[in-house]
Amino acid sequence: MTREEFIEELPDKGYYYKIEGNKIVVTHKGYVDLRSPTSLPPGVEFKNGGSVDLRSLTSLPPDAVFNNGGLVYLGSLVGGWFNRWKGNIEGIDSKRLLNVMISLGLFER
């Protein structure tokens, strides 16, 4: 998905966002349902108040960031909610682990 396509999709679904430099920051107050895209453009940060559903993603760019208030659903990448993924480490916040894995490029294809 291109940057322009992503930016167009957000208001079509009623989701708020802002541009901070080269980043697209999703600032919607609640749940964000983006279950159809198979990719995200570079520079996306989720700072919404609820969960994020990205069930069809087959990759994540290394600069994607999840600072949202809820859970992250990555059905095609890990089989469901990331906090329930068997690779999580007890005592480490699942979103912190997810962000580190993304930054290391582990979800690039």
C-alpha distance (Angstrom), angle and dihedral (degrees) to the residues before:
residue distance angle dihedral
M1 . . .
T2 3.77 . .
R3 3.79 124.2 .
E4 3.81 90.1 -110.4
E5 3.82 93.4 50.4
F6 3.80 90.8 49.7
I7 3.81 92.7 49.1
E8 3.82 90.3 49.3
E9 3.80 92.9 49.7
L10 3.81 95.8 54.4
P11 3.83 99.6 64.9
D12 3.82 90.4 37.4
K13 3.81 86.3 63.2
G14 3.82 93.7 40.5
Y15 3.82 96.1 -107.2
Y16 3.79 121.6 144.3
Y17 3.79 122.2 -135.6
K18 3.79 141.0 163.4
I19 3.78 134.0 -153.2
E20 3.81 115.5 -123.0
G21 3.79 108.5 -178.0
N22 3.82 104.7 -59.3
K23 3.83 93.3 -16.6
I24 3.78 128.0 100.4
V25 3.80 104.6 -149.8
V26 3.81 115.4 -163.6
T27 3.81 104.9 -146.0
H28 3.81 101.6 171.8
K29 3.81 111.9 144.8
G30 3.79 97.0 -128.8
Y31 3.80 146.2 18.3
V32 3.83 117.5 -17.4
D33 3.80 115.4 -150.3
L34 3.82 111.5 -165.1
R35 3.77 97.7 149.3
S36 3.81 98.7 147.5
P37 3.86 106.7 57.3
T38 3.79 115.3 94.9
S39 3.82 92.6 -161.3
L40 3.79 141.6 20.6
P41 3.78 126.3 -137.8
P42 3.81 117.9 -113.9
G43 3.78 117.4 -84.4
V44 3.81 103.4 35.6
E45 3.79 120.4 148.1
F46 3.78 123.7 -177.4
K47 3.82 111.6 -146.1
N48 3.78 96.1 156.0
G49 3.77 122.6 135.7
G50 3.79 98.1 -116.6
S51 3.77 143.9 31.4
V52 3.82 125.6 -46.8
D53 3.81 121.7 -136.0
L54 3.81 112.1 -156.9
R55 3.78 96.8 152.6
S56 3.82 97.7 152.4
L57 3.81 99.1 49.4
T58 3.77 113.5 124.4
S59 3.82 94.1 -176.8
L60 3.80 141.4 12.5
P61 3.81 125.1 -145.6
P62 3.83 114.1 -117.7
D63 3.81 92.4 -114.2
A64 3.82 97.6 53.4
V65 3.82 111.1 120.6
F66 3.80 131.8 -164.9
N67 3.80 114.1 -154.2
N68 3.78 94.0 146.5
G69 3.78 125.6 137.0
G70 3.79 97.5 -119.8
L71 3.75 142.0 35.3
V72 3.80 129.9 -55.1
Y73 3.81 120.5 -126.5
L74 3.82 113.5 -154.7
G75 3.78 102.9 167.3
S76 3.81 99.0 165.8
L77 3.82 94.0 41.8
V78 3.82 103.7 42.3
G79 3.80 105.0 3.1
G80 3.80 99.8 -103.8
W81 3.80 140.8 -25.9
F82 3.79 110.1 12.6
N83 3.82 93.2 -137.2
R84 3.84 88.0 61.2
W85 3.81 94.4 48.8
K86 3.82 110.6 123.3
G87 3.81 91.7 -130.0
N88 3.81 93.9 67.0
I89 3.79 117.0 117.6
E90 3.79 118.1 -128.9
G91 3.81 111.4 -113.9
I92 3.82 94.8 22.1
D93 3.79 117.8 100.8
S94 3.81 107.8 -112.7
K95 3.83 94.2 -133.2
R96 3.80 90.6 51.0
L97 3.80 89.1 52.9
L98 3.82 90.8 45.6
N99 3.82 92.2 51.7
V100 3.82 91.8 49.6
M101 3.80 91.5 48.4
I102 3.81 90.3 49.8
S103 3.81 92.5 48.6
L104 3.82 89.4 52.8
G105 3.81 89.8 54.8
L106 3.80 95.1 -115.9
F107 3.82 92.4 140.8
E108 3.82 97.3 47.9
R109 3.79 118.9 109.9
